[in-house]
Amino acid sequence: MPRPAIRVRLSPERHHRTGHAAEHRAARWYRLRGWRVLGANVWAGGNELDLIVRRGRELRFVEVKEKATLDPLEAVTADKQRRVRRAAAVWLASRPEHARLHVGFDVVGVRGGRLERLRDAF
C-alpha cells in the first residue's frame, strides 16, 4: 500500500525568506539580461507586485513562484492574475511616464534550483 504524501509546511518566517531568495534570484536574472529593476515587492491597490522590470520600450510585471513539488508556473491562479493586473493598473496610473511602453506579465518559476521564465504568461 503506497504511503500518503507528507506535506511539509514552512514556518511563515522561512517561507518569507525562501520567497525573497527566489525574487532576488529572478531580479538578478533580469539584470544580467539588460533589464532595469524598477521595483521589488511593491504594494499597489492592496496587492503585491514581486518585480517590475524595464528594458527599452518593454515593461514587465513579474510574478515569482518557488515550489518544491507543484509546478511553480501553474501556481499562478486566475485569481492571482487578476490581483497582479489590478496592482499593475494602479501602479501605472500613478506613473504616466510609462504609459507608452509595451506592458507584459511574466511568471518566473524556481524549482529544484532551476529558474524558468514564461514570457507574456497572462
Secondary structure as UniProt FT lines:
FT   HELIX           12..32
FT   TURN            33..34
FT   STRAND          36..44
FT   TURN            45..46
FT   STRAND          47..55
FT   TURN            56..57
FT   STRAND          58..66
FT   HELIX           72..75
FT   HELIX           78..93
FT   HELIX           96..98
FT   TURN            99..100
FT   STRAND          102..111
FT   TURN            112..113
FT   STRAND          114..118
FT   TURN            119..120
//
